[in-house]
Amino acid sequence: MLLIHCPYCEEDRSELEFRWAGEAHIARPENIAAISDEEFAEYFFLRNNEKGLTYERWRHIHGCGRFFNAARDTVSDRFLTTYKAGLPKQVLPETGASEKTVETYEATEGDAR
C-alpha cells in the first residue's frame, strides 16, 4: 500500500483515500473560441503519459476533498513530492532517481525476453 502526503491535511494517508485526476499544469488556451478543432482536441484530449517523472493532479476524496499536485515516478510508483494546487511546477533536486529507475527497469525488461 502506498502512503500519499496531503499538503493540506499535512499527513501521510493510505492511497485508498485518494484519486488520480490527470496530468497537472495543463495551460488552457487564452481564447478557446478562436482555436481550431485540431488545437482544441490536442488541448482537451491529448496527454504526455511519459515513463519516468510526471506531474499529476490528485484529490484527497476521503479526507479534505481538495485537489493537489504531485511529482511521481511512474516506473517505481514513488511520490517524489506533493504540493498545493495553484503553485507552479516544483523543481526537484537533481537526484537522478527517476533516470536510474528507468534504466534499471529497461535492463530488467530486456533480460526477461
DSSP file (Angstrom, degrees, kcal/mol; ACC not computed):
  #  RESIDUE AA STRUCTURE BP1 BP2  ACC     N-H-->O    O-->H-N    N-H-->O    O-->H-N    TCO  KAPPA ALPHA  PHI   PSI    X-CA   Y-CA   Z-CA
    1    1 A M              0   0    0      0, 0.0     2,-0.3     0, 0.0    13,-0.0   0.000 360.0 360.0 360.0 138.1    0.0    0.0    0.0
    2    2 A L        -     0   0    0     76,-0.0    13,-1.9     2,-0.0     2,-0.5  -0.644 360.0-145.7 -87.2 145.4    1.2    3.5   -0.9
    3    3 A L  E     -A   14   0A   0     -2,-0.3     2,-0.4    11,-0.2    11,-0.2  -0.964  17.0-163.7-107.6 128.0    1.2    6.4    1.6
    4    4 A I  E     -A   13   0A   0      9,-3.0     9,-2.7    -2,-0.5     2,-0.6  -0.934  15.1-132.1-115.7 133.5    0.5    9.7    0.0
    5    5 A H  E     -A   12   0A   0     -2,-0.4     7,-0.2     7,-0.2    76,-0.0  -0.741  13.6-150.2 -86.8 121.6    1.2   13.0    1.7
    6    6 A C  E  >> -A   11   0A   0      5,-2.4     4,-1.9    -2,-0.6     5,-0.8  -0.829   2.4-154.1 -89.4 120.1   -1.7   15.5    1.5
    7    7 A P  T  45S+     0   0    0      0, 0.0    77,-0.1     0, 0.0    -1,-0.1   0.655  93.3  47.0 -71.0 -13.0   -0.2   19.0    1.5
    8    8 A Y  T  45S+     0   0    0      3,-0.1    -2,-0.0    58,-0.1    -3,-0.0   0.868 118.0  37.2 -91.9 -44.8   -3.4   20.4    3.0
    9    9 A C  T  45S-     0   0    0      2,-0.2     3,-0.1     1,-0.0    -1,-0.1   0.696  99.2-139.4 -77.8 -19.3   -4.0   17.9    5.8
   10   10 A E  T  <5 +     0   0    0     -4,-1.9     2,-0.3     1,-0.2    -5,-0.1   0.865  64.4  99.3  61.1  40.1   -0.2   17.7    6.4
   11   11 A E  E   <S-A    6   0A   0     -5,-0.8    -5,-2.4    -7,-0.1     2,-0.5  -0.991  75.8-110.2-150.1 157.9   -0.2   14.0    6.9
   12   12 A D  E     +A    5   0A   0     -2,-0.3     2,-0.3    -7,-0.2    -7,-0.2  -0.764  42.5 178.3 -88.3 130.0    0.5   10.8    5.1
   13   13 A R  E     -A    4   0A   0     -9,-2.7    -9,-3.0    -2,-0.5     5,-0.0  -0.846  34.7 -79.8-130.4 164.9   -2.6    8.7    4.3
   14   14 A S  E >   -A    3   0A   0     -2,-0.3     3,-2.0   -11,-0.2   -11,-0.2  -0.300  36.9-120.5 -63.9 145.1   -3.4    5.5    2.5
   15   15 A E  G >  S+     0   0    0    -13,-1.9     3,-1.7     1,-0.3    -1,-0.1   0.735 108.4  74.6 -57.3 -23.3   -3.7    5.5   -1.3
   16   16 A L  G 3  S+     0   0    0      1,-0.3    -1,-0.3   -14,-0.2    -2,-0.0   0.677  89.0  59.0 -66.1 -17.1   -7.3    4.4   -0.9
   17   17 A E  G <  S+     0   0    0     -3,-2.0    45,-2.0    44,-0.1    44,-0.4   0.513 101.5  68.3 -86.3  -6.0   -8.2    7.9    0.3
   18   18 A F    <   -     0   0    0     -3,-1.7     2,-0.4    42,-0.2    42,-0.2  -0.761  60.0-157.2-118.7 157.9   -7.0    9.5   -3.0
   19   19 A R  E     -B   59   0B   0     40,-2.0    40,-2.2    -2,-0.3     2,-0.2  -1.000  24.6-120.2-133.5 138.1   -8.0    9.6   -6.6
   20   20 A W  E     -B   58   0B   0     -2,-0.4    38,-0.2    38,-0.2     3,-0.1  -0.514  24.5-173.9 -70.8 139.7   -5.8   10.4   -9.6
   21   21 A A  E     -     0   0B   0     36,-3.1    37,-0.2     1,-0.4    -1,-0.1   0.084  42.0 -97.5-129.2  23.4   -7.1   13.4  -11.6
   22   22 A G  E     -     0   0B   0     35,-0.3    35,-3.2     2,-0.0    -1,-0.4  -0.357  66.0 -18.5  98.5-175.0   -4.9   13.6  -14.7
   23   23 A E  E     -B   56   0B   0     33,-0.2     3,-0.3    -2,-0.1    33,-0.3  -0.433  64.3-133.1 -71.6 141.1   -1.9   15.5  -15.8
   24   24 A A  S    S+     0   0    0     31,-2.2    31,-0.2     1,-0.2    -1,-0.1  -0.504  76.5  32.4 -91.9 162.9   -1.0   18.7  -13.9
   25   25 A H        +     0   0    0      1,-0.2     2,-0.6    -2,-0.2    -1,-0.2   0.848  67.3 164.2  62.7  41.4   -0.1   22.1  -15.2
   26   26 A I        -     0   0    0     -3,-0.3     2,-0.5     1,-0.0    -1,-0.2  -0.812  32.1-138.8 -87.3 119.1   -2.2   22.0  -18.4
   27   27 A A        -     0   0    0     -2,-0.6     3,-0.0     1,-0.0    -1,-0.0  -0.690  10.3-137.9 -85.0 122.7   -2.4   25.5  -19.7
   28   28 A R        -     0   0    0     -2,-0.5    -1,-0.0     1,-0.1     4,-0.0  -0.589  30.3-103.2 -75.7 136.7   -5.9   26.5  -21.0
   29   29 A P    >   -     0   0    0      0, 0.0     3,-0.6     0, 0.0    -1,-0.1  -0.336  25.6-129.3 -59.4 141.4   -5.8   28.5  -24.3
   30   30 A E  T 3  S+     0   0    0      1,-0.3     2,-0.6     2,-0.1     3,-0.1   0.913 102.8  26.1 -62.5 -44.9   -6.5   32.2  -23.6
   31   31 A N  T >  S+     0   0    0      1,-0.1     3,-1.7     2,-0.0     4,-0.4  -0.758  72.1 175.4-119.9  83.9   -9.2   32.5  -26.3
   32   32 A I  G X  S+     0   0    0     -3,-0.6     3,-0.8    -2,-0.6    -1,-0.1   0.764  76.0  61.2 -64.0 -26.0  -10.6   29.0  -26.6
   33   33 A A  G 3  S+     0   0    0      1,-0.2    -1,-0.3    -3,-0.1    -3,-0.0   0.718 101.8  54.3 -71.7 -19.8  -13.3   30.0  -29.0
   34   34 A A  G <  S+     0   0    0     -3,-1.7    -1,-0.2     2,-0.0    -2,-0.2   0.507  88.0  95.6 -93.9  -5.1  -10.7   31.1  -31.5
   35   35 A I  S <  S-     0   0    0     -3,-0.8     2,-0.0    -4,-0.4    -3,-0.0  -0.485  77.8-105.8 -88.5 159.8   -8.6   27.9  -31.8
   36   36 A S     >  -     0   0    0     -2,-0.1     4,-2.4     1,-0.1     5,-0.2  -0.239  29.9-107.0 -75.5 167.4   -9.1   25.3  -34.4
   37   37 A D  H  > S+     0   0    0      1,-0.2     4,-2.6     2,-0.2     5,-0.2   0.880 121.8  52.2 -61.7 -38.5  -10.8   21.9  -33.8
   38   38 A E  H  > S+     0   0    0      2,-0.2     4,-2.2     1,-0.2    -1,-0.2   0.913 110.2  47.4 -65.2 -42.9   -7.4   20.2  -34.0
   39   39 A E  H  > S+     0   0    0      2,-0.2     4,-2.4     1,-0.2    -2,-0.2   0.888 112.7  49.9 -65.2 -39.0   -5.9   22.6  -31.4
   40   40 A F  H  X S+     0   0    0     -4,-2.4     4,-3.2     2,-0.2     5,-0.3   0.928 110.0  49.9 -65.0 -44.1   -8.9   22.1  -29.1
   41   41 A A  H  X>S+     0   0    0     -4,-2.6     4,-2.6     1,-0.2     5,-1.0   0.904 111.1  49.9 -60.6 -41.2   -8.6   18.3  -29.5
   42   42 A E  H  X5S+     0   0    0     -4,-2.2     4,-0.7     3,-0.2    -1,-0.2   0.930 115.7  42.6 -63.0 -45.3   -4.9   18.5  -28.6
   43   43 A Y  H  <5S+     0   0    0     -4,-2.4    -2,-0.2     1,-0.2    -1,-0.2   0.926 123.1  36.7 -64.9 -45.7   -5.6   20.7  -25.5
   44   44 A F  H  <5S+     0   0    0     -4,-3.2    -2,-0.2    -5,-0.2    -3,-0.2   0.848 130.9  19.0 -82.1 -36.1   -8.6   18.7  -24.3
   45   45 A F  H  <5S+     0   0    0     -4,-2.6     2,-0.3    -5,-0.3    -3,-0.2   0.798  98.5  84.6-109.3 -34.6   -7.7   15.1  -25.1
   46   46 A L     << +     0   0    0     -5,-1.0     2,-0.3    -4,-0.7    -1,-0.0  -0.577  47.9 173.2 -86.9 133.3   -4.0   14.5  -25.6
   47   47 A R        -     0   0    0     -2,-0.3    -3,-0.0     1,-0.1    -4,-0.0  -0.895  37.8-119.2-131.1 161.5   -1.6   14.0  -22.7
   48   48 A N        -     0   0    0     -2,-0.3    -1,-0.1     2,-0.0     6,-0.0   0.941  28.8-175.3 -69.2 -50.6    2.0   13.1  -22.4
   49   49 A N        +     0   0    0      1,-0.2     2,-0.2     2,-0.0     5,-0.1   0.928  23.6 176.0  51.7  51.4    1.8    9.7  -20.5
   50   50 A E        -     0   0    0      3,-0.1     2,-0.4     1,-0.1    -1,-0.2  -0.503  34.0-113.1 -88.8 156.1    5.6    9.5  -20.3
   51   51 A K  S    S+     0   0    0     -2,-0.2     2,-0.4    22,-0.1    -1,-0.1  -0.734  85.4  15.0 -85.6 131.9    7.6    6.9  -18.5
   52   52 A G  S    S+     0   0    0     -2,-0.4    22,-2.8    49,-0.0     2,-0.2  -0.877 113.7  24.0 110.0-140.4    9.6    8.3  -15.5
   53   53 A L  E     + C   0  73B   0     -2,-0.4     2,-0.3    20,-0.2    20,-0.2  -0.445  68.3 167.2 -69.0 128.4    9.0   11.6  -13.8
   54   54 A T  E     - C   0  72B   0     18,-2.2    18,-2.8    -2,-0.2     2,-0.5  -0.987  31.7-134.8-141.2 150.7    5.5   13.0  -14.3
   55   55 A Y  E     + C   0  71B   0     -2,-0.3   -31,-2.2    16,-0.2     2,-0.3  -0.933  34.8 174.6-107.9 125.5    3.4   15.8  -12.7
   56   56 A E  E     -BC  23  70B   0     14,-2.9    14,-2.6    -2,-0.5     2,-0.4  -0.855  31.2-123.4-131.4 160.0   -0.1   14.8  -11.8
   57   57 A R  E     - C   0  69B   0    -35,-3.2   -36,-3.1    -2,-0.3   -35,-0.3  -0.868  31.7-178.4-100.1 139.3   -3.2   16.2  -10.1
   58   58 A W  E     -BC  20  68B   0     10,-3.0    10,-2.6    -2,-0.4     2,-0.4  -0.923  15.3-146.3-132.0 158.5   -4.6   14.2   -7.2
   59   59 A R  E     -BC  19  67B   0    -40,-2.2   -40,-2.0    -2,-0.3     2,-1.6  -0.996  12.7-141.8-130.1 132.8   -7.7   14.6   -5.0
   60   60 A H    > > +     0   0    0      6,-2.2     5,-2.7    -2,-0.4     3,-1.3  -0.623  34.1 168.3 -88.1  77.5   -7.9   13.6   -1.3
   61   61 A I  T 3 5S+     0   0    0     -2,-1.6    -1,-0.2   -44,-0.4   -43,-0.2   0.808  71.6  43.7 -69.8 -32.0  -11.5   12.4   -1.7
   62   62 A H  T 3 5S+     0   0    0    -45,-2.0    -1,-0.3    -3,-0.2   -44,-0.1  -0.007 123.9  33.6-102.6  29.9  -11.9   10.7    1.7
   63   63 A G  T < 5S-     0   0    0     -3,-1.3    -2,-0.1   -46,-0.2   -45,-0.0  -0.098 132.3 -15.4-140.3-116.3  -10.1   13.5    3.6
   64   64 A C  T   5S-     0   0    0      2,-0.1    -3,-0.1    -2,-0.1     3,-0.1   0.673  77.7-132.7 -76.3 -17.0  -10.2   17.2    3.0
   65   65 A G      < +     0   0    0     -5,-2.7     2,-0.2     1,-0.3    -4,-0.2   0.534  58.8 135.8  80.1   6.0  -11.6   16.8   -0.6
   66   66 A R        -     0   0    0     -6,-0.3    -6,-2.2    -7,-0.1     2,-0.3  -0.549  53.9-121.9 -93.7 153.6   -9.1   19.2   -2.1
   67   67 A F  E     +C   59   0B   0     -8,-0.2    18,-0.8    -2,-0.2     2,-0.3  -0.642  35.1 169.0 -85.7 147.1   -7.0   18.8   -5.3
   68   68 A F  E     -CD  58  84B   0    -10,-2.6   -10,-3.0    -2,-0.3     2,-0.3  -0.944  29.5-112.1-148.7 169.5   -3.2   19.0   -5.1
   69   69 A N  E     -CD  57  83B   0     14,-2.9    14,-2.7    -2,-0.3     2,-0.3  -0.754  27.0-170.3-106.2 153.4   -0.3   18.3   -7.4
   70   70 A A  E     -CD  56  82B   0    -14,-2.6   -14,-2.9    -2,-0.3     2,-0.6  -0.999  21.1-142.2-142.7 143.1    2.3   15.5   -7.2
   71   71 A A  E     +CD  55  81B   0     10,-2.7     9,-2.9    -2,-0.3    10,-1.4  -0.941  36.6 175.5-100.8 123.3    5.6   14.7   -8.8
   72   72 A R  E     -CD  54  79B   0    -18,-2.8   -18,-2.2    -2,-0.6     2,-0.7  -0.975  35.7-130.3-135.5 143.6    5.7   10.9   -9.2
   73   73 A D  E  >> -CD  53  78B   0      5,-2.7     4,-1.9    -2,-0.4     5,-0.7  -0.844  18.4-160.0 -89.7 113.7    8.0    8.4  -10.8
   74   74 A T  T  45S+     0   0    0    -22,-2.8    -1,-0.1    -2,-0.7   -21,-0.1   0.666  86.3  55.8 -72.9 -15.6    5.7    6.2  -13.0
   75   75 A V  T  45S+     0   0    0      1,-0.1    -1,-0.2     3,-0.1    23,-0.0   0.931 122.7  22.8 -80.4 -48.7    8.3    3.4  -13.1
   76   76 A S  T  45S-     0   0    0      2,-0.1    -2,-0.2    22,-0.0    -1,-0.1   0.577  98.1-130.9 -92.4 -10.7    8.7    2.9   -9.3
   77   77 A D  T  <5 +     0   0    0     -4,-1.9     2,-0.4     1,-0.2    -3,-0.2   0.732  56.4 150.1  64.0  25.0    5.3    4.4   -8.4
   78   78 A R  E   < -D   73   0B   0     -5,-0.7    -5,-2.7   -76,-0.0     2,-0.5  -0.751  47.0-133.7 -92.1 132.0    7.2    6.6   -5.9
   79   79 A F  E     -D   72   0B   0     -2,-0.4    -7,-0.3    -7,-0.2     3,-0.1  -0.749  18.9-173.9 -82.1 123.2    5.8   10.0   -5.0
   80   80 A L  E     -     0   0B   0     -9,-2.9     2,-0.3    -2,-0.5    -8,-0.2   0.831  65.7 -19.8 -88.0 -36.0    8.8   12.4   -5.0
   81   81 A T  E     -D   71   0B   0    -10,-1.4   -10,-2.7     2,-0.0    -1,-0.4  -0.965  52.4-150.5-163.9 156.2    6.8   15.4   -3.7
   82   82 A T  E     +D   70   0B   0     -2,-0.3     2,-0.3   -12,-0.2   -12,-0.2  -0.969  21.0 174.3-127.7 148.8    3.3   16.8   -3.3
   83   83 A Y  E     -D   69   0B   0    -14,-2.7   -14,-2.9    -2,-0.3   -75,-0.1  -0.986  36.4 -79.8-153.6 159.6    2.3   20.4   -3.2
   84   84 A K  E >   -D   68   0B   0     -2,-0.3     3,-1.5   -16,-0.2   -16,-0.2  -0.221  51.3-100.9 -65.0 145.9   -0.8   22.6   -3.2
   85   85 A A  T 3  S+     0   0    0    -18,-0.8    -1,-0.1     1,-0.2   -28,-0.0  -0.312 106.6  37.7 -61.5 147.4   -2.8   23.3   -6.3
   86   86 A G  T 3  S+     0   0    0      1,-0.4    -1,-0.2    -3,-0.1    -2,-0.1   0.162  88.0 115.0  93.6 -18.4   -2.1   26.6   -7.9
   87   87 A L  S <  S-     0   0    0     -3,-1.5    -1,-0.4     1,-0.1     3,-0.1  -0.539  74.7-101.2 -79.5 151.6    1.6   26.6   -7.1
   88   88 A P        -     0   0    0      0, 0.0    -1,-0.1     0, 0.0     3,-0.0  -0.224  56.4 -69.0 -66.5 164.3    4.0   26.5  -10.1
   89   89 A K        -     0   0    0      1,-0.1     2,-0.3   -64,-0.0   -34,-0.0  -0.321  59.3-120.5 -54.3 127.5    5.6   23.2  -11.1
   90   90 A Q        -     0   0    0     -3,-0.1     2,-0.5     1,-0.1    -1,-0.1  -0.568  16.2-131.8 -79.6 131.3    8.1   22.3   -8.3
   91   91 A V        -     0   0    0     -2,-0.3    -1,-0.1    -3,-0.0     3,-0.0  -0.710  23.0-147.0 -82.2 125.6   11.7   21.9   -9.3
   92   92 A L        -     0   0    0     -2,-0.5   -11,-0.0     1,-0.1     2,-0.0  -0.700  22.2-103.0 -93.8 144.8   13.1   18.7   -7.9
   93   93 A P        -     0   0    0      0, 0.0     2,-1.5     0, 0.0     3,-0.3  -0.360  44.7 -99.1 -62.1 146.4   16.7   18.4   -6.8
   94   94 A E        +     0   0    0      1,-0.2    -3,-0.0     2,-0.1     0, 0.0  -0.516  67.2 143.5 -71.2  92.1   18.9   16.5   -9.3
   95   95 A T        -     0   0    0     -2,-1.5    -1,-0.2    -3,-0.0     0, 0.0   0.683  50.8-140.1-101.6 -24.1   18.9   13.1   -7.7
   96   96 A G     >  +     0   0    0     -3,-0.3     4,-2.7     3,-0.0     5,-0.2   0.551  61.7 130.2  75.5   6.3   18.8   11.1  -10.8
   97   97 A A  H  > S+     0   0    0      1,-0.2     4,-2.5     2,-0.2     5,-0.2   0.914  70.7  46.9 -60.8 -44.0   16.4    8.6   -9.1
   98   98 A S  H  > S+     0   0    0      1,-0.2     4,-2.3     2,-0.2    -1,-0.2   0.930 114.1  46.6 -66.0 -44.3   13.9    8.7  -11.9
   99   99 A E  H  > S+     0   0    0      2,-0.2     4,-2.3     1,-0.2    -2,-0.2   0.904 113.4  48.9 -65.3 -40.8   16.5    8.2  -14.6
  100  100 A K  H  X S+     0   0    0     -4,-2.7     4,-2.6     2,-0.2    -1,-0.2   0.916 110.6  51.0 -63.8 -42.3   18.2    5.4  -12.7
  101  101 A T  H  X S+     0   0    0     -4,-2.5     4,-2.6    -5,-0.2    -2,-0.2   0.914 110.1  49.4 -62.1 -42.6   14.9    3.6  -12.1
  102  102 A V  H  X S+     0   0    0     -4,-2.3     4,-2.6     2,-0.2    -1,-0.2   0.922 111.6  48.6 -62.6 -44.9   14.1    3.8  -15.8
  103  103 A E  H  X S+     0   0    0     -4,-2.3     4,-2.2     1,-0.2    -2,-0.2   0.922 112.8  47.9 -61.9 -44.1   17.5    2.4  -16.8
  104  104 A T  H  X S+     0   0    0     -4,-2.6     4,-2.4     1,-0.2    -2,-0.2   0.918 112.1  49.8 -62.7 -44.0   17.1   -0.5  -14.3
  105  105 A Y  H  X S+     0   0    0     -4,-2.6     4,-3.0     1,-0.2    -2,-0.2   0.922 110.8  49.2 -61.8 -45.3   13.6   -1.2  -15.4
  106  106 A E  H  X S+     0   0    0     -4,-2.6     4,-2.3     1,-0.2    -1,-0.2   0.892 111.3  49.3 -63.6 -38.9   14.6   -1.3  -19.1
  107  107 A A  H  X S+     0   0    0     -4,-2.2     4,-1.8     2,-0.2    -1,-0.2   0.920 113.4  46.7 -65.8 -42.7   17.6   -3.6  -18.3
  108  108 A T  H  X S+     0   0    0     -4,-2.4     4,-1.3     1,-0.2    -2,-0.2   0.916 112.0  50.5 -64.5 -43.5   15.3   -5.9  -16.3
  109  109 A E  H  X S+     0   0    0     -4,-3.0     4,-0.5     1,-0.2     3,-0.3   0.898 110.2  50.4 -62.2 -40.6   12.6   -5.9  -19.1
  110  110 A G  H >< S+     0   0    0     -4,-2.3     3,-0.7     1,-0.2    -1,-0.2   0.845 107.2  54.0 -66.4 -34.4   15.3   -6.8  -21.7
  111  111 A D  H 3< S+     0   0    0     -4,-1.8    -1,-0.2     1,-0.2    -2,-0.2   0.794 100.8  60.9 -69.7 -27.6   16.6   -9.7  -19.6
  112  112 A A  H 3<        0   0    0     -4,-1.3    -1,-0.2    -3,-0.3    -2,-0.2   0.662 360.0 360.0 -75.9 -14.7   13.1  -11.2  -19.4
  113  113 A R    <<        0   0    0     -3,-0.7    -1,-0.2    -4,-0.5    -2,-0.1   0.476 360.0 360.0 -78.2 360.0   12.8  -11.6  -23.2
